[in-house]
């Protein structure tokens, strides 16, 4: 099986992109997420809305730091 992380197509499609993984169940991770949300245009998550609400990371909360 080919290693897609090392393929030419992977490098071509992802050149210049940056990513980070945060533990948003941890208060420090949530704080870092909100600090980054204040500066950047796109936030992608794969959590259930009820989990985001439990962590205080609703659309309204993120919109407060980046209208």
ROSE-4610 file (N, C-alpha, C; in Angstrom, 1 decimal, always signed):
// ROSE-4610
residu = [X/X/X/X/X/X/X/X/X/X/X/X/X/X/X/X/X/X/X/X/X/X/X/X/X/X/X/X/X/X/X/X/X/X/X/X/X/X/X/X/X/X/X/X/X/X/X/X/X/X/X/X/X/X/X/X/X/X/X/X/X/X/X/X/X/X/X/X/X/X/X/X/X/X/X/X/X/X/X/X/X/X/X/X/X/X/X/X/X/X/X/X/X/X/X/X/X/X/X/X/X/X/X/X/X/X/X/X/X/X/X/X/X/X/X/X/X/X/X/X/X/X/X/X/X/X/X/X/X/X/X/X/X/X/X/X/X/X/X/X/X/X/X/X/X/X/X/X/X/X/X/X/X/X/X/X/X/X/X/X/X/X/X/X/X/X/X/X/X/X/X/X/X/X/X/X/X/X/X/X/X/X/X/X/X/X/X/X/X/X/X/X/X/X/X/X/X/X/X/X/X]
num = [1/1/1/2/2/2/3/3/3/4/4/4/5/5/5/6/6/6/7/7/7/8/8/8/9/9/9/10/10/10/11/11/11/12/12/12/13/13/13/14/14/14/15/15/15/16/16/16/17/17/17/18/18/18/19/19/19/20/20/20/21/21/21/22/22/22/23/23/23/24/24/24/25/25/25/26/26/26/27/27/27/28/28/28/29/29/29/30/30/30/31/31/31/32/32/32/33/33/33/34/34/34/35/35/35/36/36/36/37/37/37/38/38/38/39/39/39/40/40/40/41/41/41/42/42/42/43/43/43/44/44/44/45/45/45/46/46/46/47/47/47/48/48/48/49/49/49/50/50/50/51/51/51/52/52/52/53/53/53/54/54/54/55/55/55/56/56/56/57/57/57/58/58/58/59/59/59/60/60/60/61/61/61/62/62/62/63/63/63/64/64/64/65/65/65/66/66/66/67/67/67]
x = [+0.9/+0.0/+0.9/+0.6/+1.5/+1.3/+2.3/+2.3/+1.8/+0.5/+0.0/+0.6/+1.1/+1.7/+3.0/+3.6/+4.9/+4.7/+3.5/+3.3/+3.5/+3.8/+3.9/+2.5/+1.4/+0.1/-0.2/+0.1/-0.1/+0.7/+2.0/+2.8/+2.3/+1.8/+1.3/+0.1/-0.9/-2.1/-2.0/-1.0/-0.9/+0.3/+1.0/+2.1/+1.6/+2.2/+1.9/+0.7/+0.1/-0.9/-0.3/-1.0/-0.6/-1.7/-1.5/-2.5/-2.0/-3.0/-2.7/-3.8/-3.4/-4.3/-4.4/-5.6/-5.7/-6.6/-6.4/-7.2/-8.2/-9.4/-10.3/-11.2/-11.0/-11.6/-10.8/-9.6/-8.7/-8.9/-9.1/-9.2/-8.1/-6.9/-5.8/-6.0/-6.5/-6.7/-7.9/-8.9/-10.0/-9.5/-8.7/-8.2/-7.3/-6.5/-5.7/-6.6/-7.7/-8.6/-9.2/-9.7/-10.3/-9.3/-8.1/-7.0/-6.7/-6.7/-6.5/-7.7/-8.9/-10.1/-10.2/-9.6/-9.7/-8.8/-7.8/-6.9/-7.2/-7.8/-7.9/-9.3/-9.5/-10.7/-11.5/-10.8/-11.5/-11.2/-12.3/-12.2/-12.9/-12.2/-12.8/-12.7/-13.9/-13.9/-14.8/-14.6/-15.4/-16.1/-16.5/-17.2/-18.7/-19.4/-20.9/-21.2/-22.3/-22.7/-22.9/-23.4/-23.7/-22.4/-21.3/-20.0/-19.4/-19.5/-19.0/-19.7/-21.0/-21.8/-21.3/-21.1/-20.6/-19.3/-18.4/-17.1/-17.1/-18.3/-18.4/-17.9/-17.9/-17.3/-18.4/-19.5/-20.6/-20.3/-21.1/-20.9/-20.9/-21.8/-21.9/-20.6/-20.1/-18.8/-17.7/-17.6/-16.5/-16.7/-17.9/-18.2/-17.8/-17.9/-17.5/-16.0/-15.2/-13.8/-13.4/-14.3/-14.0/-15.3/-15.8/-17.1/-17.0]
y = [-1.2/+0.0/+1.2/+2.2/+3.4/+4.3/+5.0/+6.0/+7.3/+7.6/+8.9/+10.1/+10.1/+11.2/+11.6/+10.7/+11.0/+11.1/+10.9/+10.9/+12.3/+12.4/+13.7/+14.4/+13.7/+14.3/+14.9/+14.2/+14.8/+16.1/+16.1/+17.3/+18.4/+18.1/+19.1/+19.7/+18.9/+19.5/+20.2/+19.9/+20.4/+21.4/+21.7/+22.7/+24.0/+24.5/+25.8/+25.7/+24.5/+24.4/+24.1/+24.6/+24.3/+23.7/+22.8/+22.3/+22.1/+21.9/+21.7/+20.8/+20.0/+19.2/+19.7/+19.9/+20.4/+19.5/+19.4/+18.6/+19.7/+19.8/+20.9/+20.4/+19.2/+18.8/+19.4/+19.8/+20.4/+22.0/+22.7/+24.1/+24.9/+24.4/+25.0/+24.9/+23.7/+23.5/+24.4/+24.6/+25.4/+26.9/+27.3/+28.7/+28.9/+27.9/+28.1/+28.1/+27.3/+27.3/+28.7/+29.3/+30.6/+31.7/+31.6/+32.6/+32.5/+31.2/+31.1/+31.5/+31.2/+31.6/+33.1/+33.8/+35.3/+35.8/+35.0/+35.4/+34.8/+33.7/+33.0/+32.9/+32.6/+32.7/+31.3/+30.2/+28.9/+28.1/+27.5/+26.5/+25.2/+24.1/+22.9/+22.0/+21.4/+20.4/+19.3/+18.2/+17.0/+16.5/+17.4/+17.1/+17.3/+16.6/+16.7/+18.1/+18.8/+20.1/+20.1/+19.0/+18.9/+18.9/+18.3/+18.3/+19.7/+20.4/+21.8/+22.7/+22.5/+23.3/+23.0/+21.8/+21.4/+22.0/+22.2/+22.8/+24.3/+24.9/+26.3/+26.8/+26.0/+26.4/+26.4/+27.1/+27.3/+28.3/+28.4/+29.4/+30.8/+31.0/+32.3/+32.7/+31.7/+31.9/+32.2/+31.5/+31.7/+33.1/+33.4/+34.7/+35.9/+35.7/+36.8/+37.1/+36.1/+36.4/+36.8/+36.4/+36.7/+37.0/+38.2/+38.5/+38.3]
z = [+0.0/+0.0/+0.0/-0.9/-1.0/+0.3/+0.6/+1.7/+1.1/+1.4/+0.8/+1.4/+2.6/+3.2/+2.6/+1.8/+1.2/-0.4/-0.9/-2.3/-2.9/-4.2/-4.9/-4.9/-5.1/-5.0/-3.7/-2.6/-1.3/-1.1/-1.5/-1.3/-2.2/-3.4/-4.3/-3.8/-3.3/-2.8/-1.4/-0.7/+0.7/+0.9/-0.1/+0.0/+0.6/+1.6/+2.2/+3.2/+3.4/+4.4/+5.8/+6.8/+8.2/+8.9/+9.9/+10.7/+12.1/+13.0/+14.4/+15.0/+16.0/+16.7/+18.1/+18.6/+20.0/+20.8/+22.1/+23.0/+23.6/+22.9/+23.4/+24.5/+25.0/+26.3/+27.4/+27.2/+28.2/+28.1/+29.2/+29.2/+28.4/+28.5/+27.8/+26.3/+25.8/+24.4/+23.9/+24.7/+24.3/+24.2/+25.2/+25.1/+23.9/+23.5/+22.3/+21.1/+21.0/+19.9/+19.8/+20.8/+20.8/+20.4/+20.8/+20.4/+18.9/+18.4/+17.0/+16.2/+16.7/+16.0/+15.8/+16.7/+16.7/+15.5/+15.0/+14.0/+12.6/+12.5/+11.3/+10.7/+9.5/+8.8/+8.7/+8.9/+8.8/+10.0/+10.5/+11.6/+11.2/+11.2/+10.8/+12.0/+12.4/+13.5/+13.1/+13.8/+13.5/+14.8/+15.6/+16.9/+16.7/+17.6/+17.6/+18.2/+17.7/+18.2/+19.7/+20.2/+21.7/+22.5/+21.9/+22.6/+22.5/+21.4/+21.3/+22.2/+22.4/+23.4/+24.8/+25.1/+26.4/+26.7/+25.7/+25.9/+25.8/+25.5/+25.4/+24.1/+23.1/+21.8/+20.7/+21.0/+20.1/+19.0/+18.0/+16.9/+17.5/+18.4/+19.1/+19.9/+20.6/+21.4/+20.5/+19.4/+18.4/+17.7/+17.4/+16.7/+17.6/+18.9/+19.8/+19.7/+19.4/+19.3/+17.9/+16.9/+15.5/+14.7/+14.8/+14.1/+12.6]
